[in-house]
Protein backbone atom coordinates (compact mmCIF):
# COMPACT_ATOMS: atom_id res chain seq x y z
CA UNK A 1 0.00 0.00 0.00
CA UNK A 2 1.35 3.42 -0.99
CA UNK A 3 1.49 6.05 1.75
CA UNK A 4 -0.27 9.36 1.16
CA UNK A 5 2.16 12.29 1.15
CA UNK A 6 1.46 15.50 3.05
CA UNK A 7 3.42 18.75 2.72
CA UNK A 8 3.50 20.95 5.83
CA UNK A 9 4.47 24.60 5.39
CA UNK A 10 5.26 26.83 8.38
CA UNK A 11 8.07 29.19 9.29
CA UNK A 12 7.97 27.97 12.91
CA UNK A 13 10.16 24.87 13.31
CA UNK A 14 8.23 23.78 16.42
CA UNK A 15 4.97 23.60 14.46
CA UNK A 16 6.63 21.72 11.60
CA UNK A 17 8.12 19.16 13.98
CA UNK A 18 4.89 18.61 15.95
CA UNK A 19 2.79 18.10 12.83
CA UNK A 20 5.45 15.84 11.34
CA UNK A 21 5.44 13.62 14.44
CA UNK A 22 1.65 13.53 14.56
CA UNK A 23 1.20 12.65 10.90
CA UNK A 24 4.08 10.19 10.50
CA UNK A 25 2.73 8.44 13.59
CA UNK A 26 -0.53 7.97 11.70
CA UNK A 27 1.20 6.42 8.70
CA UNK A 28 1.62 9.40 6.37
CA UNK A 29 4.74 10.33 4.43
CA UNK A 30 5.51 13.93 5.41
CA UNK A 31 7.49 16.64 3.62
CA UNK A 32 8.41 19.92 5.31
CA UNK A 33 8.88 23.45 3.99
CA UNK A 34 9.71 26.62 5.93
CA UNK A 35 8.35 29.05 3.30
CA UNK A 36 5.97 29.34 0.38
CA UNK A 37 8.84 29.37 -2.10
CA UNK A 38 10.32 26.20 -0.60
CA UNK A 39 6.87 24.55 -0.70
CA UNK A 40 6.51 25.27 -4.42
CA UNK A 41 9.98 23.81 -5.03
CA UNK A 42 9.03 20.63 -3.16
CA UNK A 43 5.76 20.34 -5.10
CA UNK A 44 7.62 20.66 -8.40
CA UNK A 45 9.78 17.69 -7.35
CA UNK A 46 7.07 15.48 -5.90
CA UNK A 47 3.27 15.57 -5.93
CA UNK A 48 1.39 15.45 -2.62
CA UNK A 49 -2.16 14.57 -1.67
CA UNK A 50 -2.51 17.33 0.92
CA UNK A 51 -0.78 20.60 1.76
CA UNK A 52 -1.17 22.16 5.20
CA UNK A 53 0.08 25.74 5.30
CA UNK A 54 0.38 28.40 7.94
CA UNK A 55 -1.10 31.77 6.98
CA UNK A 56 1.41 34.23 8.41
CA UNK A 57 4.88 33.63 6.96
CA UNK A 58 7.60 35.94 5.63
CA UNK A 59 7.53 36.46 1.88
CA UNK A 60 4.56 34.60 0.47
CA UNK A 61 1.67 34.20 2.91
CA UNK A 62 -0.33 30.99 3.15
CA UNK A 63 -3.31 32.22 1.13
CA UNK A 64 -1.10 33.31 -1.76
CA UNK A 65 0.71 29.96 -1.59
CA UNK A 66 -2.52 27.96 -1.62
CA UNK A 67 -3.86 30.07 -4.49
CA UNK A 68 -0.73 29.17 -6.50
CA UNK A 69 -1.01 25.51 -5.48
CA UNK A 70 -4.64 25.52 -6.67
CA UNK A 71 -3.51 26.91 -10.02
CA UNK A 72 -0.58 24.51 -10.50
CA UNK A 73 -1.84 21.40 -8.69
CA UNK A 74 -5.65 21.62 -8.54
CA UNK A 75 -6.00 18.02 -7.32
CA UNK A 76 -4.00 18.73 -4.14
CA UNK A 77 -6.20 19.25 -1.08
CA UNK A 78 -5.40 22.56 0.65
CA UNK A 79 -5.69 23.33 4.39
CA UNK A 80 -4.81 26.65 6.06
CA UNK A 81 -3.78 26.89 9.72
CA UNK A 82 -3.52 30.23 11.45
CA UNK A 83 -3.39 32.01 14.76
CA UNK A 84 -4.89 35.11 13.06
CA UNK A 85 -8.58 34.44 13.50
CA UNK A 86 -10.83 36.81 11.57
CA UNK A 87 -13.54 36.58 8.94
CA UNK A 88 -11.52 38.38 6.25
CA UNK A 89 -8.73 35.79 6.43
CA UNK A 90 -11.20 32.91 6.32
CA UNK A 91 -13.06 34.41 3.34
CA UNK A 92 -9.81 35.05 1.44
CA UNK A 93 -8.65 31.50 2.17
CA UNK A 94 -11.85 30.09 0.72
CA UNK A 95 -12.14 32.43 -2.26
CA UNK A 96 -8.48 32.71 -3.29
CA UNK A 97 -6.88 29.55 -1.94
CA UNK A 98 -9.88 27.27 -2.42
CA UNK A 99 -9.13 25.69 0.94
CA UNK A 100 -10.81 22.52 2.07
CA UNK A 101 -10.38 23.37 5.76
CA UNK A 102 -9.42 26.39 7.84
CA UNK A 103 -7.92 25.44 11.21
CA UNK A 104 -7.20 27.83 14.08
CA UNK A 105 -4.00 27.60 16.12
CA UNK A 106 -3.75 26.05 18.59
CA UNK A 107 -5.66 23.05 17.28
CA UNK A 108 -7.11 19.97 18.93
CA UNK A 109 -5.29 16.74 18.06
CA UNK A 110 -7.95 14.22 17.01
C-alpha positions as CSV (number, residue, x, y, z in Angstrom):
1,X,0.0,0.0,0.0
2,X,1.4,3.4,-1.0
3,X,1.5,6.1,1.8
4,X,-0.3,9.4,1.2
5,X,2.2,12.3,1.1
6,X,1.5,15.5,3.1
7,X,3.4,18.8,2.7
8,X,3.5,21.0,5.8
9,X,4.5,24.6,5.4
10,X,5.3,26.8,8.4
11,X,8.1,29.2,9.3
12,X,8.0,28.0,12.9
13,X,10.2,24.9,13.3
14,X,8.2,23.8,16.4
15,X,5.0,23.6,14.5
16,X,6.6,21.7,11.6
17,X,8.1,19.2,14.0
18,X,4.9,18.6,15.9
19,X,2.8,18.1,12.8
20,X,5.5,15.8,11.3
21,X,5.4,13.6,14.4
22,X,1.6,13.5,14.6
23,X,1.2,12.6,10.9
24,X,4.1,10.2,10.5
25,X,2.7,8.4,13.6
26,X,-0.5,8.0,11.7
27,X,1.2,6.4,8.7
28,X,1.6,9.4,6.4
29,X,4.7,10.3,4.4
30,X,5.5,13.9,5.4
31,X,7.5,16.6,3.6
32,X,8.4,19.9,5.3
33,X,8.9,23.5,4.0
34,X,9.7,26.6,5.9
35,X,8.4,29.1,3.3
36,X,6.0,29.3,0.4
37,X,8.8,29.4,-2.1
38,X,10.3,26.2,-0.6
39,X,6.9,24.6,-0.7
40,X,6.5,25.3,-4.4
41,X,10.0,23.8,-5.0
42,X,9.0,20.6,-3.2
43,X,5.8,20.3,-5.1
44,X,7.6,20.7,-8.4
45,X,9.8,17.7,-7.4
46,X,7.1,15.5,-5.9
47,X,3.3,15.6,-5.9
48,X,1.4,15.5,-2.6
49,X,-2.2,14.6,-1.7
50,X,-2.5,17.3,0.9
51,X,-0.8,20.6,1.8
52,X,-1.2,22.2,5.2
53,X,0.1,25.7,5.3
54,X,0.4,28.4,7.9
55,X,-1.1,31.8,7.0
56,X,1.4,34.2,8.4
57,X,4.9,33.6,7.0
58,X,7.6,35.9,5.6
59,X,7.5,36.5,1.9
60,X,4.6,34.6,0.5
61,X,1.7,34.2,2.9
62,X,-0.3,31.0,3.1
63,X,-3.3,32.2,1.1
64,X,-1.1,33.3,-1.8
65,X,0.7,30.0,-1.6
66,X,-2.5,28.0,-1.6
67,X,-3.9,30.1,-4.5
68,X,-0.7,29.2,-6.5
69,X,-1.0,25.5,-5.5
70,X,-4.6,25.5,-6.7
71,X,-3.5,26.9,-10.0
72,X,-0.6,24.5,-10.5
73,X,-1.8,21.4,-8.7
74,X,-5.6,21.6,-8.5
75,X,-6.0,18.0,-7.3
76,X,-4.0,18.7,-4.1
77,X,-6.2,19.3,-1.1
78,X,-5.4,22.6,0.6
79,X,-5.7,23.3,4.4
80,X,-4.8,26.7,6.1
81,X,-3.8,26.9,9.7
82,X,-3.5,30.2,11.4
83,X,-3.4,32.0,14.8
84,X,-4.9,35.1,13.1
85,X,-8.6,34.4,13.5
86,X,-10.8,36.8,11.6
87,X,-13.5,36.6,8.9
88,X,-11.5,38.4,6.2
89,X,-8.7,35.8,6.4
90,X,-11.2,32.9,6.3
91,X,-13.1,34.4,3.3
92,X,-9.8,35.1,1.4
93,X,-8.6,31.5,2.2
94,X,-11.9,30.1,0.7
95,X,-12.1,32.4,-2.3
96,X,-8.5,32.7,-3.3
97,X,-6.9,29.6,-1.9
98,X,-9.9,27.3,-2.4
99,X,-9.1,25.7,0.9
100,X,-10.8,22.5,2.1
101,X,-10.4,23.4,5.8
102,X,-9.4,26.4,7.8
103,X,-7.9,25.4,11.2
104,X,-7.2,27.8,14.1
105,X,-4.0,27.6,16.1
106,X,-3.8,26.0,18.6
107,X,-5.7,23.1,17.3
108,X,-7.1,20.0,18.9
109,X,-5.3,16.7,18.1
110,X,-7.9,14.2,17.0
